[in-house]
Amino acid sequence: MHNLVLFCKTFIRDLDRIKTLKASVDKFNADKIPFCIVCPEAETDIFKRQLITGKEDYELIFFTDEEVTGKELSKKYESKGWVGQQFAKLLFYKKNICNFYVILDSDLYFIQNFYIKDFMHDDNTPYTSMIEEKKDSYIAIQNYLKRKGKPYSFVRHGQVFSKTLLEDMEANLLLENNLTFEDLLEISPFEMQWYGEYYMLTRPFKLHPCSNLFKYFWGEDTYFDARIKGLTVEDFIKAGFIGILMQTYHLKDKVYKPSLFFVLIKKMRTIPRRTRNFIKNHILPRFKNK
């Protein structure tokens, strides 16, 4: 059994996105962490043909949705892809392939070398990505579990799920109360929040909180704002991010594309005035539409 693996639940509509993610794992997976991909059985051959290069220096493992969720997913949810992703994330521990798994989505990709130490404090203790945030749908879970204290958000990409915690969750929250994961998601449809709140309630390992591992671009507004500031991938690396999220449903670009025009504007502030004026009058006009 592996101690830690990367995990991504995907489907055919996100094929181009996960190709970008897979290429970044090929390039930056410094510790050769195994990568598990879950997709519908009918699409597995396509994903294998498109993703396997034969040059992987880490273990690439495929599972089907049916293998992971089994009969856990009721008919009313089969057509809702996002719900299927939630179930796969919560039930993957039952495959007994690892002790911990890093939750990745298809629209993420890595921008620098990443290591086990980015996700694990030690062999038995993952980092928990969390921030203080008050949101009704999150507080509903906190209230259901009767946890006192400040509200937190655990809906963070790169979150590490623990097999031990999920087993305890199944035994002492679900089975003991005649519930299923489906029942929990009916109360509040945020699988990472359920995981994080149950962790805060039970504390099976010491808490080591961490900030976001990925730079998020949820929509065109945040993407545009970063570009007009002249930000580059190097800026995100300097800020400590190991990857970038390009939200599938709101952004057409699969990777971050800095604006050459605004990058030059930003760099002009650091050069002598005479040179700056020459660039402004003769060079920048060529880049205004790029």
Steps between C-alpha positions, in 0.01 A plus 500: 500500500620849416512760772405793274358525147364774278131458417286645222143414402430600141283434196519545124393865493812588701739295286696803374525636854632182654751466216642831623498377860662169404775676302575717803517193726743342252719809521485601866432181703840512673426225754330275246172489690260247341213659305153341508244602238133404530275520193188327363559143385378581148764774469796323660662385174487854360665645809772236495578562133508876548690513829747213513831593336711207613753745641341536843755460781222461757211254527193602301188312613151502348174414674148510360215688663324168545798354688513795739137593562346158438132514584544791739378755245124495458327537164394860568864608513643304209449787254656760731874485435597725786321278750674195357831675559409559863409137554821380337708727725323376812501129406845461347646397835315169466734392219767449768774625272631775730486655845463856369400654169533853362178632346563652156252621239546478124533877459806523726857479384840522671748781431803388699649190659278360773591255773342277762596766756258744331212278610627307804652629824634150563408147391194492724386862494365691200480875477143629520424785261256737672405863549256672732185562296134546587272348237149370564546172313818429699351604833213257434753216526662646811158529664397148395812356663452731801853629483559816699750766404588716203375413150759376252508412134670175399392521135856539378668334202790278600316391814631168634245234594584237761385141465494466880280804547253393229477150648421655836248730334325203340492299823411768753306760300334305219437141610429590861230745388374297201630764256685495169734751340207584275302608807784730606519662158124560511558709814787695343663406168865560594700181548821678607308697761351180645848351513652808667220544753516134597874537546446800731249293695713185541865615459651158405835674442657829602382807310758656269310770305631637172394769255400455135741292294345618173436842350126509426339656194129444545387736224587760240512784754780354713683381189480845337610669822815287522586563135464880517728497804765344277520186711682198360528135602833591661313743727271219616798276568663776706174529695534133597241340274581159351222514242215692340125438475336610173130451571353291219155657475612864500836511324581392146876499562633174642819664629577847628606735221662824616443816298826596330384861486441530874809295586704760312313782673589343834865458407523860380468622857839350583703649213644851440262770373669548160479131422147490637387777265656325199316178583177687560512683167652237269459151644186482714262594217588171333373302799173676580286230346697204630 
